[in-house]
Amino acid sequence: MTDTPLIPLVIGNRILNEASDGVGRSFDPATGAVVAEYVRAGEAEVEMAVAAAREAFDNGPWRRMRPFERGRVLHRIGELMLARRDEIARKESTDSGKPLRDSYWEVDCSARFFEFYGGAADKLQGNSIPLGPDWSDWTVKEPVGVSLHIIPWNYPFQLIARGVAPALAAGCAVIIKPSADTPVTAYEFVKICQEAGLPEGLVNLVNGRGSLAGDLLARHRGVDQITFTGSVPTGERVLVAAASHAVPCNMELGGKSPQILFADADLDRALPLVAGGFLTHCGQVCNAGTRLFVERSVHDKVVERLHARISAMTLGAGIDDPDMGPLINKGHRQDVEAYYDVARKEGELLLGAELPSAPALADGAFVRPGLVVGADNATRIAREEIFGPILTVIPFDTAAEAVAGANDSPFGLVAGIHTTNIDKALGVGEKLRVGQVWINSFGVGLDVEFPFGGYKLSGYGREKGLEALAAYQQVKNIAIHHPMP
């Protein structure tokens, strides 16, 4: 007998506690303790999930409901998330390692997605197109069909909500494939959907290995659209799979995001934003601001203050809400620590904080936050996505030089600009080749209203905002010729 919870598969109206690929384990990255076991889908369960989603889409009640009725169900999902806020946040911190305050934000943001898209469900309007006398022409927006959502481990609850809410608002059926590292709160999400009255088969949970269940789902001809968030190499494999049956994809593939700090910036206001930009969730954030371009006259002062800040940080288990939690697992810790060696070769590495000394945390995946100085923008440490708490600080002399450096990257997800000169802020912002520009900010609260996505290797398509709905819709044009008899 064991007290370890078992995360099942949820397919249609069935809860499966056994599957053809056995059982996996999820670990607390702070302690190494087993958090949960989860059922791993194989080919048989993938076929069942696609069939259930297809049946729900083709013959279920969701598309026959009036749009405002769908919106009310989505609103109930958001309300239930907030009602279970504390429980979900604690499970998220234990499973992913993030500080508890970040997990609370994740639940709050997830609820906002369902509030926002619940309000949009009855506003998905087409257009009337003037073709001249004797013609009537208009467009109709229809759901794309069965939508597959491949979820990463860094924000497992919030990133499910980010894609599933607009997909449901558009009228789609959904299959969720969570990361094998963080399966716990995906099941809580599905249970909330069921409690809110979502018809069976509209949301299906398929845990398993990416190399097996994920690949089978991405290649399945019963899947009509894929939303993926993750690394560039994995994203490329998903795109190859999607190309086998020519389905559209939303791809969010990470970044090496620049922050530009001018000498006229209010440092008391800017530096906490800069620090949060690369330290949040131990740097395991796709839009982490891990390159800091600093006007040369304040470079040394900025480095000194940032180093003092990271030196005073505390590291610990996410559930205890420390300044910074662990990385997701020991394998990733090895990857990040390898970049510390790269940093020492390419510049000077200034480490902060201290590893936890508590015996209970001795087996955790902790790393120390660090600054890299003396490395230019051509180095590996400034160009490669590390997914860890390392900031490369690069001096500049002119705004043009800062823009050129910021744009000189294979990625183009977000950028931050810190200055009290509005002309400078807007002039620089319009020249940056990124999907989002934050001026005197870096990340904006529960930011569900505006579109998010990148240029270049950061992917394509847009999540969030009304723009996200387009990924889950087909546009049908209807033309009628009606000459006067």
C-alpha positions, 0 to 999 in steps of 0.5 A: 500500500502507498499514500502516493497519489495516482494521476489517471488518464481522463478520456471521454467519460472514463478515468483510466488507472491503468494504461499500456505504457505503465506508470511514471513518477513525478518528483519534488525538485526541492527534496527529490521526494515522489510527489505522485505517480501517473498513468502513461498512455500508449498507442491504445490510449491515444487512439481512445483519446482522439476518438473521444475528442472527435465524437465530442466535437462531431456529435456532442452538444458543445457546438449546438449550445448557444455561444453565451451558454458556452461562455457561462460554462467557461466562467464557471470554470474560472470561478471554481479555479479561484475557489480551489486557489490555495489547494491548486497553488500548493500542489503546483509549488510542490510539483514544479518547485516554484515559490508559492506566490508564483503558484498563486499567480498561476491560478489567478491568471488561469481563472482570468483566461476563462473569464476573458474567453468566456466573455468572448464566446458570443462575440466571434463574429464574421464580416459582410463583404460587398461584392456589388449588386445582386450579390450577398457575401459574408464570412462565418467563423467555425471551430477548427476541430480537435485541438492538441495541447502539448504543455511544458513543465514550467507553468503547467496549470496556466499554460493549459488554461492559456490554450484550452480556454480560447479553444473551448470558446471557439467550439473545439474539443481538446486533448491535453498532453502534460509534461511528464515532470509536472502531471499533478495540476493537469488532473485538477484542471480536468476535474474542475472542467467536469464539475463546471458542467463541460460536456464529456469528451471535450477535454481529455487528459493524456499523460505519458512520455513525449517520445511515445504519447506526444509523438503519436498524438502529434502525428494522428490524423484525427487531430486538427490543430496543435498548440505547443510550448517548449524548446526549439528542438522539441518544437521542430519534432512536433512540426515534422509530425504535424506536417505529416498530416498538414495541420496548423500549429501555434508554436511558442519556442522560447527566447533569449530576451533583451532588457535595455537599461539607459543611464537616465532610468530610475534604478530603484524602479528598474533593477527589481524588474531586471532581477525579476526578469531573469530570476522568476521561477529560477530563470525557467521562463520562456520570456526571461530577460537574460541579456541586459544591455546597460549604458556604459556610464552606469554599468558598474553601478548596476552590476554592483547593485544586482550582485548585492541583490542576488547575494541576499537571496534565499533559496528553498522549497517552493512551498515555503515561498523562498526568494527562488526555488529549485530547477525542475530536476537534477538533469536540468541542474547539470545542464545549467551548471555546465553553462556556469563553466561556459560563463567562466571561460567567456567572461567573469561569473559573479554568483549570489545566494547560497545553496540551502543547508537544510538536510531535507533540501540537500538532494534538491535541484538548486543552483545559485543565481549569477551575473556574467560580465565581460562577455559580449553578445557574440558569446554562447552565454549571451546567445543560447537559451539556458533556462536558468538564473543567469544574466549576461550584462553587456555595456553599450554607448548609443541607443543604436548600439543597444538596438543592434545588440538586442536584435542580434539573436536567433530569438525574438520573443520579448524585450524590456526598455528602461528609461525616463525619456519617452521619445527614446523608449518609443524610438527603440521599441519600434526597432526591436524585432520581438513580439512584445515590448515592455517599457519600464516594466517586464511582464504585466500582472495578469496579462491575458488581454494582449497577444503573446508570441515571438519572431524568428526561433521564438515561434509563430502564432499568438497566444492570449488576447482576442488574437489567440482565437484565430488559431482555433477557428476556420473562416468560411466564406459564403457567397450568394448570387441573387439577380432580380428576376 
